[in-house]
Amino acid sequence: MTRQAANAIDRRAWAVTRTRASEGSYNDDGEWVPGSSVSTTIKAVVQPVKGNQLLDMPEGIRTEAGWIIWSRSELVVDDRVTDAGIAYRVLFAWPRTRDGDFYRAALGRLA
C-alpha cells in the first residue's frame, strides 16, 4: 500500500480546506499576541473509518474518530479540515513520507 496508496490518492482526491493555526508570539511590549489561522485548499480523500483502522489509533482517540483522511499534503494534529461544508479536527496523524509521500489522519467531526 505504499506507492499504490499515493497513486490512488492522486487519482481519487478532491478539494477540501485545511485550516492551521499559526503560533503566537510576543510583541515589542512583551504582550502575547495569538497566532492567526491560515486556510489552504488541498486535495484529499475523506472516508468513514473502518473497524480495523481503529486498531492503529491510541485508545482515547478511537471513540471520537469517525473518519479517515488521505492526502499528499501535510496533515498534523489539530488541523481543521472542511469537506462539503462539514468541519473536522485532525485527532491523530500517520505521516507516510517514506512510503510514497502521503499522509493519513483520523478525523473527529466538529459540532
Backbone as CSV, one residue per row, in Angstrom:
resi,resn,N_x,N_y,N_z,CA_x,CA_y,CA_z,C_x,C_y,C_z
1,MET,0.814,-1.191,0.000,0.000,0.000,0.000,0.860,1.258,0.000
2,THR,2.068,1.134,-0.335,2.988,2.262,-0.275,2.770,3.210,-1.456
3,ARG,3.477,3.019,-2.524,3.361,3.877,-3.705,1.955,3.770,-4.300
4,GLN,1.330,2.611,-4.171,-0.026,2.423,-4.695,-1.012,3.353,-3.995
5,ALA,-0.862,3.529,-2.691,-1.750,4.430,-1.954,-1.584,5.862,-2.443
6,ALA,-0.354,6.284,-2.648,-0.108,7.644,-3.138,-0.729,7.833,-4.521
7,ASN,-0.609,6.841,-5.384,-1.205,6.928,-6.720,-2.726,6.964,-6.638
8,ALA,-3.311,6.189,-5.744,-4.768,6.189,-5.565,-5.249,7.547,-5.063
9,ILE,-4.507,8.151,-4.157,-4.859,9.482,-3.659,-4.856,10.472,-4.822
10,ASP,-3.821,10.412,-5.645,-3.723,11.326,-6.787,-4.919,11.180,-7.723
11,ARG,-5.386,9.965,-7.926,-6.499,9.715,-8.856,-7.862,10.074,-8.271
12,ARG,-8.064,9.883,-6.968,-9.405,9.970,-6.393,-9.652,11.186,-5.492
13,ALA,-8.629,11.948,-5.200,-8.769,13.061,-4.255,-9.596,14.209,-4.828
14,TRP,-10.242,14.958,-3.924,-10.996,16.152,-4.291,-10.543,17.291,-3.392
15,ALA,-10.985,18.492,-3.703,-10.562,19.678,-2.957,-11.283,19.772,-1.609
16,VAL,-10.509,19.957,-0.546,-11.015,20.229,0.798,-10.206,21.411,1.342
17,THR,-10.679,22.002,2.417,-9.952,23.120,3.020,-9.280,22.664,4.301
18,ARG,-7.968,22.925,4.384,-7.212,22.650,5.613,-6.923,23.995,6.270
19,THR,-7.293,24.118,7.549,-7.023,25.343,8.295,-6.072,24.999,9.431
20,ARG,-4.993,25.753,9.505,-3.967,25.503,10.507,-3.700,26.796,11.280
21,ALA,-3.695,26.708,12.582,-3.394,27.878,13.414,-1.884,28.086,13.443
22,SER,-1.472,29.322,13.225,-0.044,29.623,13.331,0.274,29.942,14.789
23,GLU,1.521,29.815,15.143,1.933,30.062,16.526,1.862,31.552,16.841
24,GLY,1.563,31.851,18.072,1.566,33.240,18.517,2.983,33.692,18.842
25,SER,3.098,34.949,19.218,4.407,35.494,19.577,4.218,36.691,20.510
26,TYR,5.299,37.151,21.073,5.265,38.331,21.929,5.565,39.569,21.080
27,ASN,4.836,40.654,21.324,5.112,41.896,20.600,6.219,42.674,21.310
28,ASP,6.516,43.866,20.807,7.606,44.680,21.370,7.348,45.115,22.805
29,ASP,6.069,45.112,23.216,5.722,45.491,24.594,5.705,44.288,25.525
30,GLY,6.067,43.125,25.020,6.092,41.923,25.829,4.739,41.276,26.024
31,GLU,3.744,41.704,25.243,2.402,41.127,25.339,2.261,39.969,24.355
32,TRP,1.541,38.939,24.798,1.317,37.769,23.948,0.272,38.093,22.880
33,VAL,0.603,37.804,21.638,-0.318,38.005,20.523,-0.611,36.628,19.934
34,PRO,-1.865,36.172,20.023,-2.184,34.846,19.483,-1.961,34.784,17.971
35,GLY,-1.628,33.610,17.492,-1.437,33.420,16.059,-2.762,33.422,15.324
36,SER,-2.693,33.613,14.048,-3.897,33.601,13.228,-4.037,32.236,12.544
37,SER,-5.159,32.024,11.910,-5.384,30.774,11.187,-5.127,30.994,9.704
38,VAL,-4.555,29.987,9.070,-4.272,30.043,7.646,-5.006,28.887,6.979
39,SER,-5.859,29.219,6.000,-6.611,28.188,5.279,-6.003,27.970,3.902
40,THR,-5.942,26.708,3.506,-5.375,26.306,2.228,-6.262,25.227,1.624
41,THR,-6.421,25.269,0.323,-7.130,24.194,-0.360,-6.134,23.086,-0.670
42,ILE,-6.461,21.876,-0.252,-5.627,20.711,-0.538,-6.501,19.652,-1.200
43,LYS,-5.877,18.650,-1.771,-6.611,17.524,-2.336,-6.503,16.360,-1.365
44,ALA,-7.645,15.733,-1.099,-7.673,14.646,-0.122,-8.865,13.743,-0.384
45,VAL,-8.827,12.581,0.245,-9.943,11.642,0.255,-10.379,11.500,1.704
46,VAL,-11.662,11.743,1.986,-12.221,11.609,3.329,-13.210,10.451,3.296
47,GLN,-12.997,9.479,4.195,-13.836,8.283,4.224,-14.220,7.945,5.658
48,PRO,-15.369,7.269,5.834,-15.696,6.773,7.176,-14.631,5.780,7.629
49,VAL,-14.342,5.767,8.904,-13.337,4.861,9.446,-13.898,3.434,9.474
50,LYS,-13.027,2.467,9.252,-13.404,1.055,9.318,-12.848,0.474,10.616
51,GLY,-13.451,-0.595,11.092,-13.080,-1.194,12.370,-11.607,-1.490,12.527
52,ASN,-10.979,-2.073,11.512,-9.566,-2.422,11.656,-8.666,-1.187,11.678
53,GLN,-9.120,-0.055,11.107,-8.328,1.168,11.149,-8.295,1.754,12.558
54,LEU,-9.314,1.474,13.333,-9.349,1.957,14.714,-8.233,1.355,15.558
55,LEU,-7.794,0.158,15.207,-6.737,-0.507,15.978,-5.406,0.220,15.894
56,ASP,-5.206,1.017,14.832,-3.961,1.767,14.661,-3.919,3.034,15.519
57,MET,-5.036,3.378,16.137,-5.141,4.637,16.870,-4.961,4.432,18.367
58,PRO,-4.463,5.456,19.052,-4.417,5.385,20.509,-5.830,5.217,21.073
59,GLU,-5.939,4.535,22.174,-7.240,4.176,22.743,-8.170,5.371,22.948
60,GLY,-7.687,6.479,23.456,-8.544,7.627,23.732,-9.125,8.282,22.495
61,ILE,-8.526,8.059,21.346,-8.983,8.678,20.104,-10.044,7.818,19.416
62,ARG,-10.041,6.545,19.680,-10.941,5.617,18.981,-12.407,5.992,19.098
63,THR,-12.823,6.516,20.240,-14.231,6.828,20.428,-14.661,8.082,19.662
64,GLU,-13.735,8.990,19.416,-14.062,10.245,18.737,-13.860,10.166,17.225
65,ALA,-12.934,9.329,16.781,-12.605,9.254,15.353,-13.722,8.562,14.583
66,GLY,-14.202,9.215,13.559,-15.243,8.629,12.733,-14.886,8.616,11.262
67,TRP,-13.780,9.321,10.907,-13.383,9.439,9.517,-11.866,9.348,9.403
68,ILE,-11.435,8.943,8.230,-10.007,8.892,7.891,-9.803,9.795,6.677
69,ILE,-8.725,10.552,6.695,-8.375,11.381,5.549,-7.027,10.928,5.017
70,TRP,-6.912,10.894,3.697,-5.681,10.548,2.996,-5.331,11.735,2.104
71,SER,-4.095,12.206,2.160,-3.704,13.351,1.345,-2.208,13.321,1.063
72,ARG,-1.822,13.977,-0.013,-0.402,14.164,-0.304,0.107,15.426,0.385
73,SER,-0.802,16.239,0.932,-0.434,17.442,1.677,-0.280,17.100,3.154
74,GLU,0.588,17.822,3.828,0.853,17.562,5.237,-0.397,17.744,6.090
75,LEU,-0.604,16.815,7.004,-1.685,16.882,7.989,-1.077,16.684,9.363
76,VAL,-1.429,17.562,10.298,-0.915,17.453,11.665,-2.074,17.553,12.649
77,VAL,-1.849,17.062,13.856,-2.871,17.102,14.902,-3.344,18.544,15.105
78,ASP,-4.642,18.698,15.240,-5.353,19.960,15.442,-5.577,20.769,14.170
79,ASP,-5.123,20.298,12.999,-5.559,20.919,11.753,-7.071,20.790,11.689
80,ARG,-7.717,21.736,11.056,-9.153,21.652,10.789,-9.311,21.351,9.300
81,VAL,-10.181,20.424,8.974,-10.450,20.064,7.582,-11.933,20.263,7.340
82,THR,-12.270,20.976,6.263,-13.666,21.179,5.894,-13.902,20.517,4.546
83,ASP,-14.869,19.606,4.528,-15.218,18.865,3.318,-16.734,18.934,3.142
84,ALA,-17.184,19.483,2.030,-18.610,19.605,1.721,-19.377,20.292,2.855
85,GLY,-18.767,21.319,3.449,-19.417,22.086,4.498,-19.344,21.473,5.886
86,ILE,-18.747,20.298,6.021,-18.615,19.631,7.319,-17.194,19.841,7.825
87,ALA,-17.071,20.296,9.069,-15.759,20.577,9.662,-15.315,19.418,10.551
88,TYR,-14.036,19.074,10.438,-13.426,18.001,11.213,-12.144,18.531,11.849
89,ARG,-11.694,17.842,12.888,-10.389,18.132,13.514,-9.507,16.906,13.382
90,VAL,-8.239,17.123,13.028,-7.287,16.018,12.964,-6.949,15.600,14.387
91,LEU,-7.246,14.341,14.705,-7.025,13.799,16.053,-5.701,13.073,16.171
92,PHE,-5.288,12.430,15.086,-4.068,11.627,15.081,-3.577,11.560,13.649
93,ALA,-2.282,11.628,13.434,-1.744,11.628,12.067,-0.649,10.587,11.913
94,TRP,-0.640,9.967,10.749,0.393,8.996,10.379,1.088,9.516,9.131
95,PRO,2.192,10.250,9.271,2.922,10.675,8.067,3.555,9.456,7.408
96,ARG,3.377,9.321,6.130,3.930,8.181,5.392,4.909,8.696,4.336
97,THR,5.848,9.518,4.760,6.767,10.152,3.820,7.742,9.159,3.192
98,ARG,7.991,8.049,3.820,8.888,7.029,3.246,8.146,6.049,2.355
99,ASP,6.829,6.028,2.461,6.022,5.040,1.752,5.232,5.644,0.600
100,GLY,5.788,6.605,-0.083,5.091,7.198,-1.204,4.703,8.643,-0.968
101,ASP,5.158,9.209,0.146,4.970,10.627,0.434,3.498,11.024,0.491
102,PHE,2.786,10.471,1.470,1.395,10.849,1.704,1.138,10.871,3.200
103,TYR,-0.019,11.376,3.570,-0.400,11.490,4.974,-1.761,10.861,5.169
104,ARG,-1.907,10.204,6.305,-3.181,9.607,6.706,-3.463,10.142,8.099
105,ALA,-4.718,10.483,8.350,-5.051,11.042,9.666,-6.464,10.643,10.057
106,ALA,-6.679,10.541,11.373,-8.006,10.284,11.928,-8.687,11.618,12.167
107,LEU,-9.964,11.696,11.810,-10.730,12.928,11.957,-11.884,12.741,12.919
108,GLY,-12.168,13.763,13.690,-13.362,13.827,14.514,-14.213,14.985,14.036
109,ARG,-15.490,14.773,13.902,-16.389,15.814,13.412,-16.592,16.885,14.479
110,LEU,-16.552,18.138,14.060,-16.773,19.260,14.961,-18.251,19.628,14.959
111,ALA,-18.755,20.023,16.112,-20.184,20.364,16.231,-20.473,21.711,15.600
